[in-house]
């Protein structure tokens, strides 16, 4: 099947990567230009001279050193994890200077990597002139504090890094609210401050004349910050619930229309948006970066048998996706649970694609726990970037992922087979029937043309006899017109 046979919506009928005939840029190109126009400029060093005066600071990633703990797997997998962390750091706008891996059975409870390795990390920071250390894991508040005291520069963990990327890329009102909520949930237990400078004394003479037991500091600044954060989180949750209602209404409208919904899921940067563009001819933002897509994008397309389908491009998943993000984006991820079919896209050019498949399925199980009674829609596994794979890698993945389809969103290879598989999956519940429709029910004839398949047509004096194959929902409306002489 060629792209032109899809007959997508005329408003989005541009081949991927090309301008429309009126030279107007697509939405994705505008978003990409907007991101490129914001460049981070390296600022002054943030090395800490007195770490005890530091409270929570907003992320300012510039020159960073990476550190990770290798607890299991091979050294190649450990290096791949560090390479992914480096890609995340670069996506956030930082410059990676060096990386350090510590082999341990489990992370050190005090400093994450142990006191000896922490001292070595301090030497690397001094030698490279780095101003930030990024740990490949979620650190406890105590670990953050202890490691920061040793290296004497800002320390953040993988979770904070991913949250920063989400904060940069969120564009919709709902996306921004979800990211803000996730950041505050992460920030709340990590507010830190020490000494009298973090307290607020009672005003006037209240401190001296307040009576026995009432002399001393009033509400501390850290307590005030926590109270304000909780109030803000409560407000954001109310806003997200309201936006969830609007999203649910739109989703129910799509279900009532009988148009099958296909949700595209997968690891971040696996090529989901490129595949949606190739299948629908739309202008969804495509960027070679992690988490380029945060806001779900829905596009209609028409298969070569005339049936309309809806493709939804979703946020990419990642290894150890922060719990705060899964919770905050739950209303968005419900698009996954309510789909008729999941197209799970895998980057076949990656070093460990099977690990990415397992990471995505782990998040999908978390999402499905509270939806559809813990069940997920049927999954169609699609290995993308066929053009970047050699024959050996192709053969290995074909053996490890039986039933998977191999495609290239860039060249279009394998797309006809993909559409055949999609048509077969969404047609599993179709019903074949003989109907005799009067001329007054032209609306049903139109719906059959749009949502079903017509095998034969015979006109007579009062109407039209047809042999059709239609979705179960439409078949229920056609029951009263079923031909008895079929």
N, C-alpha and C positions, 0 to 999 in steps of 0.2 A: 504494500500500500504506500503510495506516495503522499507527500505532505499536502499536495493540492486536493487529494481525494478526501481529506478530512472535512473540508468545507467548514472551517471554524467561523465564529462570529465575525462579520465584516469589520467590526470595530477593532479587532485584534488579529487581522489576517496577514500580518507582516511575517515573512520568514525570520527565524531567530537571527539576531545580530545585524539586521539590515534596517535602514530607515524606510518609513512608509513613502508612498509615491509623492506625498506633499512635503517630504523632507522634515516632517515634524518628528521630534524624538519620542521614543516610547517612554512609558512610565519608568521602566527599569533603567533606561539610559539616563533619565533625569536624576534618579536616585543615585546612580553611580557617579555622575558629575558632582552631585552635592557632596558625596563622601570625599571625593578627590579634592574638593575645594578647601577642606579642613585639614591642615597639616599641623602636626605637633612640632613645636620648636624646643630644642633642648634648653633647659633652664639651668639655674644654679644648682650646685650639689645639695642634696638634702641630708648629708651626713649629720648625725646627731651628736652634739657636744654634751648634752645632758639628757639622757633618755627619760629620766624621771619626770621631765616637764612635758612629755608627749602624751597627748590624748589621741583619740581616733582622728586620723587624717584621711582626707579624700585621696583617691589614687592619683598619682602623677608619675606615670611610667615613662622613663627616659632611657637610662643605660642600666641594663639589668644583668644579673648573674643567676643562673638556674641551679636548683639543687633538688635531688630526688633520692628516694630510698628504694633500693632494689630488694624486694622481699621474696619474689617468686618468679618463675619463668626463666627464659634464656636471656643472655646479655643482649641479643639482637632485639628482643621485645623491650628490654629496659631502655635501649638506645632509641627505639621507635617511640616509646612514651615520652622521652625527653625531646625528641624531634617534634612531637605534637605540641608539647608545652612551649617550645620555641616558636612554633607557628601561631599559637594562641597569643604569646607575648607580642609578636610582630603585628598581628591583627589589631591588638590594642594600641599600637603606635610606639612600641619601645624598640630599642636596639639591644640585641642579645650579644653579650661580650664573651661569656664563658659558661660552662656547665660542669656540675659536679654530681657524681652518683656514689652513694654509700651503700655497700652490701651489708644488710642486716636481716635478722630473722623477723624483726618487727621494728617500727619506728621508735626512737628513744622517747620516753614519756616526758623528759624535761626539755630537750632542745631539738627533737625530731631526728637529728642526725648524730647525736652524741657530742660530748664536749670536745674531744680531739678533732673531729671533723669540723665542728663549728669554728675552732681556732684556725684550721686550714682555710675554711671559707672566708674568714676575716682577712687573711693574707691575700686571697684572690681578689677580694673587694678592693683592698688598698692598691694592689698592683694594677688593676684594670681601671680604677677610678669609677666604679659602679656606684649608683646611688640607690639601688633597689635590689632585693633578693626575692626571687619567686620560688616557692616550694611546690613540688608536684604532689600535692595532697592537701587535705583540709586540716589545718593546724588548730589545736585548742587555744583559747586565749592565753593560757600559761605558756605554751610552747612559743607562741608569737612573741610574748614579752621576753622570755628567756633568750631566745635566739637573737632578738633585736638588741639586747644588752651586750651580746658577744660581738656581733658583726658591726654594730653601731651605725647601721643604715636602716632604712625602712624595709620591713619584711612583710610580704603578703603571701597568701596561699593560692592554690589553683581555683578555689571557689570564688575568691574575691576577683581574680583575673577574669573569669568567665562572666561574672556579674558586670564588670566594667565594660566588657565587649558588648554585652546586651544593652547596657545603658547608652552606648554610643550609637547602636544600630536601630534601636526602637524608633519607629516613626508614627505609628498610630496612637491615638489616645489610650486605647486599651493596652497596647504593648508597653507604653511608658508607665502606666499605672502598675502593671504586673511586675515590671523590672524594679520600680521603686519599692514595691512591697517586698520583693525578694531581697533587695539590698538592706532594707531595714530589719528584716528578720535575721539576716546574717550579722548586721552591725550591733544589734541590741546586746547580745552577751559579750561583745568584744569592746565595748566602750571602756576605756581605761584612764585612770588618772590618780595621782598620788599627792599627798602633802596638803598643807593648809591653803595653797593657791587654788585648789579645786573646790574649796568650800565657800559658802556665802554666809557671812556673819549676820546676826540679827541687827536690824537698823536702829539708829538712835540709842536710847539708854536701855533698850529691851534686854540686851545681853547682861547688864549689871543688875537690873532691878526686876528680872523676870521671876525671881524666887528660886528656892532650892531645887537643884536638878535641871533648871532651865537655862543656866549659863553655858555658853559654848556656841559652836557653829549651828546655823540653821540648815535649811535644805541644801545639800551639796550640789555642785554644778552637774555632777554625773547623774544624780538622782533626777534633777530637772530635765536633763537631756533624755533620760530613759522615759520619763513621763510624757514628754512631748513626742517622742518616737512612737510610743504606744497609741497616743491619740491620733497621730497621723496614720498609723497602720490600720486602726479601726475605720477611719474615713476612707482609706484606699480600698479596704475590703468591701465596704458598702458600695463604692463606685463600681468595683469589678463585678459585684453581684448584679447591679443594674445593667451593666453592659452585657453580662452573660445572658440576661433575659432577652435582649435584642438579638443576640447571636442565635439563641435557641429558636426564636420566632422565625428567623430567616432559614434556619436549618429545617424546621418543620414545613415551611413553605416548599422547600426543595423536595422533601419527601412526598408531600401531597401531589406535587406535579408529576411524580412517577419517574423523574429523570435519575438514573443511577449516579451515585456519588463515588468517585474514585479518589482516595487520599494517597498522596505520594509521601512516603516517609523514608528515613535513612539517616546515616551518619552525616555529620556536617561536612560540607564540601564534597559530597559524593556525586554531585551533578544532578540533583533533583530539579532545580529550577531550569537547567538547560534541557532536561528531558521534557518538562512541561511545555517549554517553548517549542521544542521539536514536535510535540504531539498536537499542540493547539495553534501554533503560529502566533503566540502572544508575545508581549514585551515584558515578561517578568524579569526583575533584576537578576543578572547573572554576574558573579564576581568570583575570582579565584581567591577566596578568603573564607575563613571559618565563620559560621553564623552570619552569612550574607543575608539570609532570609529569616526574619523574626515574625512578621505579620502574615498570617495565612492569606494566600492569594487564590481566588477561585476563578476558573476559566471554563467556558463551555466549548465543546467540540462535537462534531458529527462524524460517526463512523461511516464506513463505506456502505453499510447496509441501511443507512438512513437514520439510525438511532442516535439520539442526543445523549451525551454523558457530560458530567461535570468533574473536572480535575481540580483538586485542592492541593496546593503546595504548602508544606508545613515547615516549622522550624526544625533544623537539624539536631540530632542527638549527638552525644559525645560520651566518652568513657567517664564514669563517675560524674554524671550530670548532677549539679547541686540539688539537694532535696528542696531547698527554698524555691528554686526555679520550677521544679516539677509541680509543686503545690501552687505557686503563683500563676503558672501557665495552664493549670488544669482545665479551665474553661475553654482555652484555645485548643488544648490537646483532645478535648472531647470530640473534635472534628474527626479524630482518628477512630474512636470507638463507634461513632455513628455512621461510618462509611459503609458502603456496600462491598467495597473491595479495597484492600491495601496493596499498593505497589511499593514494595520494599527495595529501594535502590542501594546498590553496593558499589563501592569504588574498586573495580578490579585491578587498578594499577597500584593500589596500596600494598605495603609489605605484609601486613597481617589483616586481610579483609575479613577472615572468619571471626577475629576478635571484635571487629566492628559490628558484624551481624549479631553476635551475642550481646553486645552493649545496647544495641537498638531494641532487641527483643526484651531485654531486662526492663527498659523504660516503658515499653508498650505494656508489659504485664503490670507495672505499677499504675499506669493510666487506666487499665481495664478493671482494676480491683473494685472501683466504685461505679463502673458503667457496664451496661449490658450483662449484668449478673456475672461479671468476671470473665466474659468471653470476648473474643476479638473477631472482626470480620475475616473472611478468607484472605490469605496472603499470597501475593504473586512476587516471587523473588526475581529481581532484574539486576544483572551485573553490568554496570555502565563502564564507559571508557575502554571499549573493546579495541579501539585503535591504538591505545597505549600499552596493550598487553602482548607478550610474546606467546608463541605456541605452547611452550611448556607451562606457563602460568594459566593459560586458557584450559589446558587439559587437567591441571591440578584442581582448579576451581570447579570444573564440570564434574569431576569425580566427588569432590567434597560437598557440592550443592546440587544434588540430582533434581532435575525439574526446573532449574534456574534458566532464565533466558539471557542471552548475551547481546548487548546492543551498544551502539555508540551514538550519543546525542549529537556529537560534533559532525559525524559523517552521515548519519541516518541508517547505518548498517543495523539490521535486526529489528527495525521498527515495524515492518509489516508483520513479522511473527509475533511481536508484542501486542499489536492490535488484534490479531487473531485470538491470542490467549485472553485478552481482556473481553472480547466479544463472547468467547465461550464461557468465561467465568460469570459475567453479569447476565448471561442468558440461561443459567442453570434453572432458574425458577419460572421460565417462560412457559406459556400454555399454548398448545396448538388447538385451534377450534374452527368450526364452520359457522358463519354468521350470515344473517339476512337483514341488512340495515335499510330502513325506509329512507327516501330522499330527504325527509325532514331532519334526519340525524347526521347531517354533514359534519357536525362537530366531532362525532365519534370516528368518522372516516379520517378526518384530519389528524386525530390523536393516534390512530393506527399507523398512519403514514409517518408520524413523528417518532413514536415510541416503539413500534413493532415492525413486523416483517410481513409483507403480503405475498402469498404464493400464487394465488389465482383470483381473478375478478370476473364476475358475470353480471351484466346489467339486465334488468327486466322491467316490466311496466311500472311496478310500485317501488322498486329499490334496487339494491346491489347485493348479490351473493358473493361472499368472499371466504377464502381459506387463509387464515392468518396465524401468526405466531406472535403473541403479545405478553408483556409482563403480567404477573398474577394480579396486581392491583387493577389493571385495565380489564383483565379477563372477567373480574367480578362485575364490572359495569356492562359487559357484553353478554352476560348469561341470558338475559331476557330475550336477546335477539338470536339465540343459538338455533341453527337449522336442524329440524327433526329429520329431514330427508338426507342428511349428510352421509 
